[in-house]
Amino acid sequence: MPVGNIPKITTDLFDGRQIHYFDDKGSDLPSTRKKDLRESASRPPLAELKHDPLTGEWIAVAAHRHTRAYMPPSNQCPLCPATETYLSEVPDNFDVAVFENKNPAFGALPEGSSLPFLESTSAVALGESKMAIGRCEVVVFSPEHNGSLAQMPISRVHTVLEALAQRTDELQGITGVKQVFPFENRGQEIGVTLHHPHGQIYCYPYVTPRTKKLLESIKSHGSSFFEDLLKFEQGSNRVLIKTESFTAYVPFAARWPMEAHLLPNRHVRNHAELTDDERLELADVYSKLLRSFELAYETPSPYIAAWHQAPLVPGGENARLQLQITSPRRAADKLKYLAGSESAMGAFIADIPAEDIAAQLRKAIS
């Protein structure tokens, strides 16, 4: 059964990467798009995965990412539609565009290469390295250089969610991909290198450390983990929004000064499994949550909006689609920095009680 109900136009860029155009419902954009007029070029070398024997984690080393654009002027933005004087990454006008990252941390498996085996129950040798296979994509929310997803019409937020659903469905079929992770970094304080409103999709060849811990929690609690978690959170005074299909709340053990989670009320593993009606409903809820992070203070707060989807491994069927929006902003003029305890030991110390965070975000939503 096809995922989503908006058309997708796919073409190639100058170096063989794909670009997909997703148009809003009722859009007057043409059914074909201009070709990329840049001279053909080769892709950067595949990044390397190095195994950290202290943690058992894989670290991607992608030196070519140093060459990516950093805060260019608006007339040289790679995410704006191409013009006669500047050929960007997007050759034609669009509503939402998704393309393979020019400088990816994870790339396609070279032809003739064997699939690297990353998950093992036996010890990994010291100095072990593998090819960083997978895929990285950029999701551009608008042709406009300024603004934010929170400020866009709900119809555009819906188009973005449609794009995430269709891309998730396709990307999960790539050989070697174990997890598909859509996310948005918003604000220079978070570390964004482009002002243009956009998000990304990372496709990992392994289960990420955060998700491994989640699977361990599910295994320890039982397959009803998310059902029980949702009931617990719905019974608290930390609920932000509750609709027929979704519940948004500040989690009991919130670690960030601003933090909101969202769960589907039924078991859904990823964006592709949502119905069309659920996606429409989610667009409204997601828009309200993002706006609350913009309105909690007089100026918008930096944030990371992370869509956790079930990994493609045994046990992953018990994981549920979950949105986690976090911000390091702890006051109008203060940020939380991850210093000794958090960075060195991974032991968080929360600055603000979850109930206070919920009250602040509910006020911004209302």
C-alpha positions in Angstrom: 0.0 0.0 0.0 1.5 3.4 -1.0 2.6 5.6 1.9 1.1 9.1 1.9 -1.1 10.7 -0.6 0.9 13.6 -2.1 3.0 13.2 -5.3 6.7 12.9 -5.3 8.9 14.2 -8.2 12.4 12.7 -8.3 15.4 13.8 -10.3 19.2 13.7 -10.2 21.6 16.3 -9.1 25.0 17.1 -10.8 26.9 14.4 -9.0 24.3 11.6 -9.2 22.5 12.3 -5.9 18.7 12.2 -5.8 16.4 15.0 -5.1 12.7 14.6 -4.3 10.1 17.4 -4.5 7.0 17.1 -2.3 4.3 19.7 -3.2 1.6 21.0 -0.9 -2.0 19.9 -1.7 -3.4 22.3 -4.2 0.1 23.6 -5.1 0.4 25.4 -8.5 3.9 24.2 -9.0 4.6 22.3 -12.3 4.7 18.5 -12.5 8.3 18.6 -13.8 11.4 20.4 -12.5 14.4 22.0 -14.1 17.7 20.0 -14.4 20.7 20.7 -12.3 23.0 22.9 -14.5 26.1 22.4 -12.5 29.0 20.5 -14.1 29.1 16.8 -13.2 31.4 15.8 -10.3 32.3 12.8 -8.2 31.0 12.2 -4.7 33.3 12.5 -1.6 34.9 9.3 -0.2 32.9 7.1 2.1 33.3 8.0 5.7 34.8 5.5 8.2 33.4 3.9 11.3 35.8 3.4 14.2 35.0 1.1 17.1 35.4 2.7 20.6 36.5 -0.2 22.9 35.6 1.8 26.0 31.9 2.1 25.2 31.4 -0.5 22.4 30.0 2.4 20.2 30.8 3.1 16.6 32.2 6.6 15.8 31.8 8.0 12.3 34.9 9.9 10.9 33.9 12.0 8.0 36.7 14.5 7.3 35.1 15.8 4.1 32.3 17.4 6.2 34.8 20.3 7.0 34.1 21.6 3.5 30.3 22.0 4.0 28.8 25.5 3.8 28.8 27.6 7.0 26.4 30.5 7.4 26.6 31.8 3.8 24.8 35.0 2.8 21.2 34.5 1.6 22.2 35.0 -2.1 24.6 32.0 -1.7 22.4 29.7 0.4 22.5 26.1 -0.9 19.0 25.4 0.2 17.3 28.3 -1.6 16.0 27.6 -5.2 18.7 28.0 -7.8 18.8 31.4 -9.7 20.6 32.6 -12.8 23.4 33.9 -10.8 23.7 31.1 -8.2 23.2 27.3 -8.8 22.2 25.9 -5.4 21.4 22.3 -4.3 17.8 22.7 -5.3 17.6 23.4 -9.1 14.0 24.6 -9.2 11.3 26.1 -7.1 9.6 23.9 -4.5 7.3 23.5 -1.5 9.3 20.8 0.3 12.5 19.3 -1.1 14.5 16.3 0.2 18.0 15.4 -1.2 21.0 13.4 -0.4 23.5 15.3 1.7 26.5 16.5 -0.3 28.8 15.8 2.6 27.3 12.8 4.4 28.4 11.0 7.5 26.9 7.8 6.0 26.9 6.8 2.3 26.0 4.1 -0.2 27.8 0.7 -0.1 30.3 0.7 -3.0 29.5 -1.7 -5.8 31.2 -5.1 -5.3 31.8 -4.5 -1.6 30.5 -6.9 1.1 28.2 -5.6 3.7 30.1 -4.7 6.9 28.9 -6.6 10.0 28.6 -4.2 12.9 26.5 -6.0 15.5 28.3 -8.8 17.2 28.0 -10.8 20.5 31.7 -11.4 20.6 34.5 -8.9 21.5 35.5 -6.5 18.7 39.3 -6.3 18.1 41.1 -3.1 19.1 41.6 -0.8 16.2 38.5 -2.2 14.3 37.1 0.0 11.5 34.3 -0.4 8.9 32.8 1.5 6.0 30.2 4.0 7.2 27.4 2.8 5.0 23.9 4.2 5.2 22.5 7.5 3.9 22.1 11.2 5.0 19.4 13.4 3.5 18.4 17.1 3.9 14.8 18.0 4.3 14.1 21.6 3.2 10.9 23.0 4.7 10.4 26.0 2.4 11.9 27.9 -0.5 12.0 31.0 1.8 15.4 31.6 3.3 14.1 33.0 6.6 11.4 31.8 9.0 10.8 28.5 10.8 8.6 25.4 10.6 6.6 26.7 13.6 5.7 29.8 11.6 4.5 28.0 8.5 0.9 27.0 7.8 -0.2 23.6 9.1 -0.7 22.5 5.5 3.1 22.9 5.1 3.8 21.0 8.3 1.6 18.3 6.9 3.6 18.2 3.7 6.8 17.8 5.7 5.3 14.9 7.7 4.2 13.3 4.4 7.7 13.6 3.1 9.1 12.0 6.3 6.7 9.1 5.9 7.5 8.4 2.3 11.3 8.8 2.9 11.1 6.5 5.9 9.3 3.9 3.9 11.9 3.9 1.2 15.0 4.4 3.3 14.2 1.4 5.5 14.6 -0.8 2.4 18.3 0.2 1.9 20.6 -2.7 2.4 22.4 -2.5 5.7 20.2 0.3 7.3 19.2 -0.5 10.8 17.6 2.7 11.9 16.1 5.8 10.2 16.2 9.0 12.2 14.5 12.3 11.1 15.4 15.4 13.1 15.7 19.1 13.1 18.4 21.3 14.7 17.0 24.8 15.1 19.1 27.8 16.2 22.7 28.7 16.0 23.2 27.9 19.7 22.4 24.2 18.8 25.1 24.3 16.1 23.3 24.8 12.8 25.4 25.8 9.9 22.6 27.1 7.7 19.8 29.6 8.7 17.4 28.3 6.0 14.6 26.2 7.7 15.5 22.6 7.2 15.9 19.2 8.9 17.8 16.0 8.2 17.3 12.2 8.0 20.2 9.9 9.1 20.1 6.2 8.2 22.4 4.3 10.5 24.0 0.9 9.8 23.7 0.0 13.5 21.3 0.6 16.3 22.2 3.9 18.0 23.4 3.9 21.7 20.2 5.7 22.8 18.0 3.2 21.1 19.9 0.3 22.5 19.2 1.5 26.0 15.5 1.9 25.1 15.4 -1.7 23.8 17.0 -2.9 27.1 14.2 -1.0 29.0 11.5 -2.6 26.9 13.0 -6.0 27.4 13.2 -5.5 31.2 9.6 -4.1 31.5 7.9 -6.2 28.9 6.3 -5.6 25.5 3.6 -3.4 27.0 6.3 -0.8 27.9 5.0 2.1 25.7 1.3 1.3 26.5 2.1 1.5 30.2 4.3 4.6 29.8 1.6 6.4 28.0 -1.0 5.6 30.7 1.4 6.8 33.3 2.2 10.1 31.6 -1.5 10.7 30.7 -2.4 10.5 34.3 0.1 13.3 35.3 -0.2 17.1 35.5 2.5 17.3 32.8 0.3 16.7 29.8 0.6 19.5 27.2 -1.8 18.3 24.4 -4.1 15.3 24.2 -6.0 14.5 21.0 -7.8 11.4 19.7 -4.5 10.0 18.3 -1.6 11.7 20.1 -0.5 12.8 23.6 2.2 15.4 24.2 3.7 15.8 27.6 6.8 16.8 29.6 8.4 13.5 30.7 8.6 12.6 34.4 12.4 12.6 34.4 13.0 15.5 32.0 16.7 16.3 31.9 16.6 19.4 29.7 15.4 22.9 30.9 12.8 22.7 28.1 11.6 19.3 27.0 8.5 17.9 25.4 7.7 14.3 24.2 4.9 13.0 22.0 3.5 9.5 21.5 0.8 8.1 19.3 -2.0 6.7 21.3 -1.9 3.4 19.3 1.2 1.4 18.6 2.9 2.9 15.6 6.6 2.1 14.9 7.4 4.9 12.4 6.0 7.7 10.3 5.1 5.3 7.4 2.6 3.5 9.6 0.5 6.5 10.4 -2.8 6.9 8.5 -3.5 9.9 6.4 -5.9 11.2 9.0 -3.4 10.7 11.8 -0.8 12.6 9.8 -3.2 15.6 9.4 -3.9 15.5 13.1 -0.2 15.3 13.9 0.6 18.3 11.8 -1.6 20.5 14.0 -0.1 19.0 17.3 3.5 19.3 16.0 3.0 22.9 14.9 1.6 23.8 18.4 4.6 22.1 20.1 7.2 23.9 18.0 5.4 27.2 18.5 5.5 26.7 22.3 9.3 26.6 22.0 9.3 29.8 20.0 6.9 31.7 22.4 8.0 30.5 25.8 10.4 33.5 25.9 10.4 36.8 24.0 12.8 35.3 21.4 12.7 31.8 19.9 14.5 29.1 21.8 17.0 26.8 20.1 15.9 23.2 20.0 16.4 19.7 18.6 13.3 18.0 17.4 14.1 14.2 17.3 11.8 11.6 15.7 12.7 8.3 17.3 11.6 5.4 15.1 11.7 1.7 15.8 15.0 0.1 14.7 15.0 -2.8 12.1 16.2 -5.5 14.5 14.6 -8.2 16.6 12.9 -6.5 19.5 12.4 -3.3 17.5 8.8 -4.2 16.8 8.0 -3.2 20.4 9.4 0.3 20.0 7.0 3.1 19.3 7.3 6.3 17.2 8.2 9.1 19.6 9.0 12.8 19.2 11.4 14.4 21.7 11.9 18.2 21.5 14.7 19.5 23.8 16.2 22.9 24.3 19.2 23.9 26.5 17.6 27.2 27.3 17.2 27.5 31.1 16.4 31.3 31.2 15.9 34.2 28.9 19.6 34.9 28.9 21.1 31.5 30.0 21.8 28.1 28.3 22.5 24.8 29.9 26.0 23.5 29.0 26.9 19.9 29.3 29.9 20.1 31.5 31.7 17.6 33.7 28.9 15.3 35.0 26.8 15.3 31.8 29.6 15.2 29.2 32.2 13.1 31.0 30.0 10.7 32.9 26.6 10.9 31.1 25.0 11.7 34.4 22.4 14.5 33.9 21.5 17.0 36.7 18.2 18.7 35.8 17.9 22.4 36.5 14.1 22.8 36.4 11.4 20.4 37.7 9.3 18.7 34.9 6.1 20.2 36.4 7.5 23.8 36.0 8.6 23.0 32.4 5.0 21.8 31.6 3.5 24.9 33.1 5.8 27.1 31.0 5.0 25.3 27.8 1.3 25.0 28.4 1.2 28.8 28.9 3.0 29.3 25.6 0.6 26.9 23.8 -2.4 28.7 25.1 
